[in-house]
């Protein structure tokens, strides 16, 4: 679709983010300027932040439905959690992250973008089992589905959903995860296509409901 700059200033991207565009630009610029030095993204990622990270993360938003509460586990740089938060200001977003330096970053970004709907949780997802329940748990590049389900499902209310960003071969993770999913009476996992703007590669999303 073009360079990172041309993608970010395109009419399609501005329309896609709508009222959240200004926050998206600010988040992009902070990642561009600080992401590599703070160990959040690799050097090759700086030149493709819009396509590879912001739009990729935003692809999950249309699948959140009426969710009022979302937990992003292993939030890292805030992908997709920060993106969800500025696109869905009425949704409470918990950013669960074990690494202290990333917690510091997430806290800074939430303040910088004035995201009153964000709460940063320092620790592993397993440490918050029973501490709160949410409508949706999301994550991006955290773990294989069997491990991810063990981390995510205890945070979900009954009928809540895991809606996670995954690689193209996620179908190979489903069978090894079935025992864990059955233990939470989870439904059949669905593999969905997350589209954002024309010319940008779609994202693979996996959704599974807790029974």
Phi and psi restraints in degrees (value plus and minus 20) as a CYANA .aco file:
   2 UNK   PHI     117.3   157.3
   2 UNK   PSI    -189.2  -149.2
   3 UNK   PHI     -92.8   -52.8
   3 UNK   PSI     147.5   187.5
   4 UNK   PHI     -77.2   -37.2
   4 UNK   PSI     -60.7   -20.7
   5 UNK   PHI     -86.7   -46.7
   5 UNK   PSI     -64.1   -24.1
   6 UNK   PHI     -88.3   -48.3
   6 UNK   PSI     -54.6   -14.6
   7 UNK   PHI     -83.4   -43.4
   7 UNK   PSI     -67.2   -27.2
   8 UNK   PHI     -86.3   -46.3
   8 UNK   PSI     -45.4    -5.4
   9 UNK   PHI    -122.0   -82.0
   9 UNK   PSI     -13.9    26.1
  10 UNK   PHI     -92.6   -52.6
  10 UNK   PSI     132.7   172.7
  11 UNK   PHI     -82.0   -42.0
  11 UNK   PSI     -54.9   -14.9
  12 UNK   PHI     -83.6   -43.6
  12 UNK   PSI     -63.0   -23.0
  13 UNK   PHI     -90.4   -50.4
  13 UNK   PSI     -60.2   -20.2
  14 UNK   PHI     -80.9   -40.9
  14 UNK   PSI     -62.8   -22.8
  15 UNK   PHI     -87.0   -47.0
  15 UNK   PSI     -60.0   -20.0
  16 UNK   PHI     -82.1   -42.1
  16 UNK   PSI     -65.9   -25.9
  17 UNK   PHI    -101.6   -61.6
  17 UNK   PSI     -44.7    -4.7
  18 UNK   PHI      36.8    76.8
  18 UNK   PSI    -147.7  -107.7
  19 UNK   PHI     -83.2   -43.2
  19 UNK   PSI     -38.2     1.8
  20 UNK   PHI    -109.4   -69.4
  20 UNK   PSI     -19.2    20.8
  21 UNK   PHI     -80.8   -40.8
  21 UNK   PSI     -62.5   -22.5
  22 UNK   PHI     -80.9   -40.9
  22 UNK   PSI     -62.3   -22.3
  23 UNK   PHI     -85.3   -45.3
  23 UNK   PSI     -58.9   -18.9
  24 UNK   PHI     -82.1   -42.1
  24 UNK   PSI     -62.0   -22.0
  25 UNK   PHI     -83.8   -43.8
  25 UNK   PSI     -64.5   -24.5
  26 UNK   PHI     -82.6   -42.6
  26 UNK   PSI     -63.2   -23.2
  27 UNK   PHI     -83.7   -43.7
  27 UNK   PSI     -65.5   -25.5
  28 UNK   PHI     -75.4   -35.4
  28 UNK   PSI     -67.6   -27.6
  29 UNK   PHI     -86.3   -46.3
  29 UNK   PSI     -57.5   -17.5
  30 UNK   PHI     -85.9   -45.9
  30 UNK   PSI     -61.9   -21.9
  31 UNK   PHI     -83.8   -43.8
  31 UNK   PSI     -62.2   -22.2
  32 UNK   PHI     -81.7   -41.7
  32 UNK   PSI     -63.5   -23.5
  33 UNK   PHI    -101.4   -61.4
  33 UNK   PSI     -50.1   -10.1
  34 UNK   PHI    -144.8  -104.8
  34 UNK   PSI     -35.0     5.0
  35 UNK   PHI     -78.2   -38.2
  35 UNK   PSI     -64.1   -24.1
  36 UNK   PHI     -91.7   -51.7
  36 UNK   PSI     -67.0   -27.0
  37 UNK   PHI     -85.5   -45.5
  37 UNK   PSI     -47.6    -7.6
  38 UNK   PHI    -113.9   -73.9
  38 UNK   PSI     -13.0    27.0
  39 UNK   PHI      52.5    92.5
  39 UNK   PSI       8.5    48.5
  40 UNK   PHI    -115.5   -75.5
  40 UNK   PSI     -53.5   -13.5
  41 UNK   PHI    -159.5  -119.5
  41 UNK   PSI     136.1   176.1
  42 UNK   PHI     -98.8   -58.8
  42 UNK   PSI     142.7   182.7
  43 UNK   PHI     -80.3   -40.3
  43 UNK   PSI     -50.9   -10.9
  44 UNK   PHI     -93.9   -53.9
  44 UNK   PSI     -37.1     2.9
  45 UNK   PHI    -101.9   -61.9
  45 UNK   PSI     -39.1     0.9
  46 UNK   PHI     -80.1   -40.1
  46 UNK   PSI     -54.4   -14.4
  47 UNK   PHI    -106.0   -66.0
  47 UNK   PSI     -17.4    22.6
  48 UNK   PHI    -161.5  -121.5
  48 UNK   PSI      19.2    59.2
  49 UNK   PHI     -84.9   -44.9
  49 UNK   PSI     -64.8   -24.8
  50 UNK   PHI     -80.6   -40.6
  50 UNK   PSI     -71.4   -31.4
  51 UNK   PHI     -94.4   -54.4
  51 UNK   PSI     -66.9   -26.9
  52 UNK   PHI    -101.3   -61.3
  52 UNK   PSI     -45.5    -5.5
  53 UNK   PHI    -141.3  -101.3
  53 UNK   PSI     -77.9   -37.9
  54 UNK   PHI     -89.9   -49.9
  54 UNK   PSI     -70.6   -30.6
  55 UNK   PHI     -89.0   -49.0
  55 UNK   PSI     -59.1   -19.1
  56 UNK   PHI     -77.2   -37.2
  56 UNK   PSI     -64.1   -24.1
  57 UNK   PHI     -89.1   -49.1
  57 UNK   PSI     -60.1   -20.1
  58 UNK   PHI     -84.9   -44.9
  58 UNK   PSI     -40.1    -0.1
  59 UNK   PHI     -81.9   -41.9
  59 UNK   PSI     -41.2    -1.2
  60 UNK   PHI     -98.9   -58.9
  60 UNK   PSI     -42.4    -2.4
  61 UNK   PHI     -79.2   -39.2
  61 UNK   PSI     -64.8   -24.8
  62 UNK   PHI     -81.0   -41.0
  62 UNK   PSI     -39.5     0.5
  63 UNK   PHI    -109.8   -69.8
  63 UNK   PSI     -20.5    19.5
  64 UNK   PHI     -97.6   -57.6
  64 UNK   PSI     -35.4     4.6
  65 UNK   PHI      37.3    77.3
  65 UNK   PSI    -150.5  -110.5
  66 UNK   PHI    -115.6   -75.6
  66 UNK   PSI      -1.7    38.3
  67 UNK   PHI     -74.5   -34.5
  67 UNK   PSI     108.9   148.9
  68 UNK   PHI    -117.5   -77.5
  68 UNK   PSI     -40.4    -0.4
  69 UNK   PHI    -155.8  -115.8
  69 UNK   PSI     115.3   155.3
  70 UNK   PHI    -155.3  -115.3
  70 UNK   PSI     117.9   157.9
  71 UNK   PHI    -134.7   -94.7
  71 UNK   PSI     107.8   147.8
  72 UNK   PHI    -125.0   -85.0
  72 UNK   PSI      89.9   129.9
  73 UNK   PHI    -115.6   -75.6
  73 UNK   PSI     123.4   163.4
  74 UNK   PHI      41.2    81.2
  74 UNK   PSI      26.6    66.6
  75 UNK   PHI     -83.0   -43.0
  75 UNK   PSI     -50.2   -10.2
  76 UNK   PHI      40.7    80.7
  76 UNK   PSI    -134.6   -94.6
  77 UNK   PHI     -98.3   -58.3
  77 UNK   PSI     -27.2    12.8
  78 UNK   PHI      81.0   121.0
  78 UNK   PSI       7.3    47.3
  79 UNK   PHI    -137.5   -97.5
  79 UNK   PSI      89.9   129.9
  80 UNK   PHI    -117.2   -77.2
  80 UNK   PSI     -18.3    21.7
  81 UNK   PHI     -76.8   -36.8
  81 UNK   PSI     -67.5   -27.5
  82 UNK   PHI     -85.5   -45.5
  82 UNK   PSI     -59.0   -19.0
  83 UNK   PHI     -82.8   -42.8
  83 UNK   PSI     -64.3   -24.3
  84 UNK   PHI     -79.4   -39.4
  84 UNK   PSI     -63.8   -23.8
  85 UNK   PHI     -82.5   -42.5
  85 UNK   PSI     -63.3   -23.3
  86 UNK   PHI    -101.3   -61.3
  86 UNK   PSI     -37.5     2.5
  87 UNK   PHI    -106.6   -66.6
  87 UNK   PSI     -43.7    -3.7
  88 UNK   PHI    -146.3  -106.3
  88 UNK   PSI      50.4    90.4
  89 UNK   PHI     -82.9   -42.9
  89 UNK   PSI     -39.1     0.9
  90 UNK   PHI    -107.9   -67.9
  90 UNK   PSI     -22.3    17.7
  91 UNK   PHI    -120.1   -80.1
  91 UNK   PSI     109.0   149.0
  92 UNK   PHI     -94.7   -54.7
  92 UNK   PSI     105.8   145.8
  93 UNK   PHI    -140.0  -100.0
  93 UNK   PSI     101.9   141.9
  94 UNK   PHI    -119.2   -79.2
  94 UNK   PSI     105.1   145.1
  95 UNK   PHI    -122.8   -82.8
  95 UNK   PSI      90.1   130.1
  96 UNK   PHI    -122.1   -82.1
  96 UNK   PSI      96.7   136.7
  97 UNK   PHI    -166.5  -126.5
  97 UNK   PSI     106.3   146.3
  98 UNK   PHI    -101.7   -61.7
  98 UNK   PSI     -45.1    -5.1
  99 UNK   PHI    -105.1   -65.1
  99 UNK   PSI     105.9   145.9
 100 UNK   PHI     -80.3   -40.3
 100 UNK   PSI     -61.0   -21.0
 101 UNK   PHI     -87.5   -47.5
 101 UNK   PSI     -50.8   -10.8
 102 UNK   PHI     -96.1   -56.1
 102 UNK   PSI     -53.5   -13.5
 103 UNK   PHI     -80.6   -40.6
 103 UNK   PSI     -62.1   -22.1
 104 UNK   PHI     -81.0   -41.0
 104 UNK   PSI     -62.9   -22.9
 105 UNK   PHI     -82.7   -42.7
 105 UNK   PSI     -68.9   -28.9
 106 UNK   PHI     -80.0   -40.0
 106 UNK   PSI     -60.6   -20.6
 107 UNK   PHI     -84.2   -44.2
 107 UNK   PSI     -63.4   -23.4
 108 UNK   PHI     -80.4   -40.4
 108 UNK   PSI     -67.4   -27.4
 109 UNK   PHI     -84.8   -44.8
 109 UNK   PSI     -62.2   -22.2
 110 UNK   PHI     -80.2   -40.2
 110 UNK   PSI     -60.1   -20.1
 111 UNK   PHI     -90.2   -50.2
 111 UNK   PSI     -64.1   -24.1
 112 UNK   PHI     -80.0   -40.0
 112 UNK   PSI     -60.3   -20.3
 113 UNK   PHI    -111.2   -71.2
 113 UNK   PSI     -17.2    22.8
 114 UNK   PHI      36.3    76.3
 114 UNK   PSI      27.9    67.9
 115 UNK   PHI    -112.0   -72.0
 115 UNK   PSI      70.0   110.0
 116 UNK   PHI     -89.4   -49.4
 116 UNK   PSI     -34.0     6.0
 117 UNK   PHI    -113.2   -73.2
 117 UNK   PSI     -10.3    29.7
 118 UNK   PHI    -127.4   -87.4
 118 UNK   PSI     116.7   156.7
 119 UNK   PHI    -150.6  -110.6
 119 UNK   PSI     101.5   141.5
 120 UNK   PHI    -109.7   -69.7
 120 UNK   PSI     108.7   148.7
 121 UNK   PHI    -133.6   -93.6
 121 UNK   PSI      96.1   136.1
 122 UNK   PHI    -106.5   -66.5
 122 UNK   PSI      91.4   131.4
 123 UNK   PHI     130.7   170.7
 123 UNK   PSI     158.4   198.4
 124 UNK   PHI    -105.4   -65.4
 124 UNK   PSI     134.4   174.4
 125 UNK   PHI     -75.2   -35.2
 125 UNK   PSI     -58.0   -18.0
 126 UNK   PHI     -82.0   -42.0
 126 UNK   PSI     -47.4    -7.4
 127 UNK   PHI     -91.3   -51.3
 127 UNK   PSI     -36.1     3.9
 128 UNK   PHI    -124.1   -84.1
 128 UNK   PSI     -10.7    29.3
 129 UNK   PHI     -79.1   -39.1
 129 UNK   PSI      97.2   137.2
 130 UNK   PHI      72.0   112.0
 130 UNK   PSI     -31.7     8.3
 131 UNK   PHI     -99.2   -59.2
 131 UNK   PSI     -53.7   -13.7
 132 UNK   PHI    -180.0  -140.0
 132 UNK   PSI     142.4   182.4
 133 UNK   PHI    -147.8  -107.8
 133 UNK   PSI     125.2   165.2
 134 UNK   PHI    -150.4  -110.4
 134 UNK   PSI     146.7   186.7
 135 UNK   PHI     -97.4   -57.4
 135 UNK   PSI     -54.7   -14.7
 136 UNK   PHI    -158.7  -118.7
 136 UNK   PSI     116.6   156.6
 137 UNK   PHI    -132.6   -92.6
 137 UNK   PSI     109.1   149.1
 138 UNK   PHI    -144.1  -104.1
 138 UNK   PSI     147.6   187.6
 139 UNK   PHI    -190.3  -150.3
 139 UNK   PSI     147.2   187.2
 140 UNK   PHI    -164.7  -124.7
 140 UNK   PSI      98.0   138.0
 141 UNK   PHI      34.8    74.8
 141 UNK   PSI      27.6    67.6
 142 UNK   PHI    -120.0   -80.0
 142 UNK   PSI     -68.6   -28.6
 143 UNK   PHI    -186.3  -146.3
 143 UNK   PSI     147.3   187.3
 144 UNK   PHI     -83.8   -43.8
 144 UNK   PSI     136.3   176.3
 145 UNK   PHI     -78.1   -38.1
 145 UNK   PSI     -58.0   -18.0
 146 UNK   PHI     -81.1   -41.1
 146 UNK   PSI     -65.4   -25.4
 147 UNK   PHI     -92.5   -52.5
 147 UNK   PSI     -60.0   -20.0
 148 UNK   PHI     -82.1   -42.1
 148 UNK   PSI     -59.4   -19.4
 149 UNK   PHI     -84.1   -44.1
 149 UNK   PSI     -60.1   -20.1
 150 UNK   PHI     -83.7   -43.7
 150 UNK   PSI     -52.3   -12.3
 151 UNK   PHI     -99.2   -59.2
 151 UNK   PSI     -57.3   -17.3
 152 UNK   PHI    -110.7   -70.7
 152 UNK   PSI     -63.9   -23.9
 153 UNK   PHI     -77.9   -37.9
 153 UNK   PSI     -59.4   -19.4
 154 UNK   PHI     -83.1   -43.1
 154 UNK   PSI     -38.6     1.4
 155 UNK   PHI    -106.8   -66.8
 155 UNK   PSI     -29.5    10.5
 156 UNK   PHI    -111.1   -71.1
 156 UNK   PSI     119.2   159.2
 157 UNK   PHI     -88.7   -48.7
 157 UNK   PSI     142.6   182.6
 158 UNK   PHI     -79.1   -39.1
 158 UNK   PSI     109.2   149.2
 159 UNK   PHI      66.8   106.8
 159 UNK   PSI     -25.9    14.1
 160 UNK   PHI     -93.6   -53.6
 160 UNK   PSI     148.9   188.9
 161 UNK   PHI    -149.1  -109.1
 161 UNK   PSI     119.8   159.8
 162 UNK   PHI    -101.9   -61.9
 162 UNK   PSI     104.6   144.6
 163 UNK   PHI    -151.2  -111.2
 163 UNK   PSI      79.0   119.0
 164 UNK   PHI    -141.4  -101.4
 164 UNK   PSI     126.6   166.6
 165 UNK   PHI    -103.5   -63.5
 165 UNK   PSI     107.3   147.3
 166 UNK   PHI    -154.5  -114.5
 166 UNK   PSI     150.1   190.1
 167 UNK   PHI    -101.7   -61.7
 167 UNK   PSI     153.7   193.7
 168 UNK   PHI     -82.6   -42.6
 168 UNK   PSI     -45.2    -5.2
 169 UNK   PHI    -117.6   -77.6
 169 UNK   PSI       6.0    46.0
 170 UNK   PHI     -81.4   -41.4
 170 UNK   PSI     -46.1    -6.1
 171 UNK   PHI     -77.9   -37.9
 171 UNK   PSI     -48.2    -8.2
 172 UNK   PHI     -95.4   -55.4
 172 UNK   PSI     -33.0     7.0
 173 UNK   PHI    -109.3   -69.3
 173 UNK   PSI     -32.4     7.6
 174 UNK   PHI     -90.5   -50.5
 174 UNK   PSI     -72.2   -32.2
 175 UNK   PHI     -79.0   -39.0
 175 UNK   PSI     -65.4   -25.4
 176 UNK   PHI     -83.6   -43.6
 176 UNK   PSI     -35.7     4.3
 177 UNK   PHI    -117.0   -77.0
 177 UNK   PSI     -24.7    15.3
 178 UNK   PHI     -82.4   -42.4
 178 UNK   PSI     -56.8   -16.8
 179 UNK   PHI     -83.1   -43.1
 179 UNK   PSI     -64.6   -24.6
 180 UNK   PHI     -84.4   -44.4
 180 UNK   PSI     -64.8   -24.8
 181 UNK   PHI     -82.1   -42.1
 181 UNK   PSI     -59.6   -19.6
 182 UNK   PHI     -83.0   -43.0
 182 UNK   PSI     -54.4   -14.4
 183 UNK   PHI     -84.9   -44.9
 183 UNK   PSI     -42.2    -2.2
 184 UNK   PHI    -124.5   -84.5
 184 UNK   PSI      -7.6    32.4
 185 UNK   PHI      32.8    72.8
 185 UNK   PSI      18.5    58.5
 186 UNK   PHI     -96.1   -56.1
 186 UNK   PSI     133.3   173.3
 187 UNK   PHI     -98.2   -58.2
 187 UNK   PSI    -195.9  -155.9
 188 UNK   PHI     -92.5   -52.5
 188 UNK   PSI     108.6   148.6
 189 UNK   PHI     -83.0   -43.0
 189 UNK   PSI     120.7   160.7
 190 UNK   PHI    -131.9   -91.9
 190 UNK   PSI     117.4   157.4
 191 UNK   PHI    -122.6   -82.6
 191 UNK   PSI     101.2   141.2
 192 UNK   PHI    -139.4   -99.4
 192 UNK   PSI     139.9   179.9
 193 UNK   PHI    -125.9   -85.9
 193 UNK   PSI     104.2   144.2
 194 UNK   PHI    -121.3   -81.3
 194 UNK   PSI      89.1   129.1
 195 UNK   PHI    -125.8   -85.8
 195 UNK   PSI     127.0   167.0
 196 UNK   PHI    -143.2  -103.2
 196 UNK   PSI    -102.9   -62.9
 197 UNK   PHI    -142.0  -102.0
 197 UNK   PSI     133.4   173.4
 198 UNK   PHI     -77.5   -37.5
 198 UNK   PSI     118.6   158.6
 199 UNK   PHI      71.8   111.8
 199 UNK   PSI     -29.9    10.1
 200 UNK   PHI    -125.9   -85.9
 200 UNK   PSI     111.9   151.9
 201 UNK   PHI     -76.1   -36.1
 201 UNK   PSI     119.3   159.3
 202 UNK   PHI     -91.8   -51.8
 202 UNK   PSI     143.4   183.4
 203 UNK   PHI    -132.4   -92.4
 203 UNK   PSI     123.0   163.0
 204 UNK   PHI    -109.1   -69.1
 204 UNK   PSI     106.6   146.6
 205 UNK   PHI    -144.2  -104.2
 205 UNK   PSI     116.1   156.1
 206 UNK   PHI    -132.1   -92.1
 206 UNK   PSI     113.3   153.3
 207 UNK   PHI    -145.7  -105.7
 207 UNK   PSI     113.6   153.6
 208 UNK   PHI    -167.2  -127.2
 208 UNK   PSI     116.6   156.6
 209 UNK   PHI    -117.6   -77.6
 209 UNK   PSI     117.4   157.4
 210 UNK   PHI     -97.6   -57.6
 210 UNK   PSI     113.3   153.3
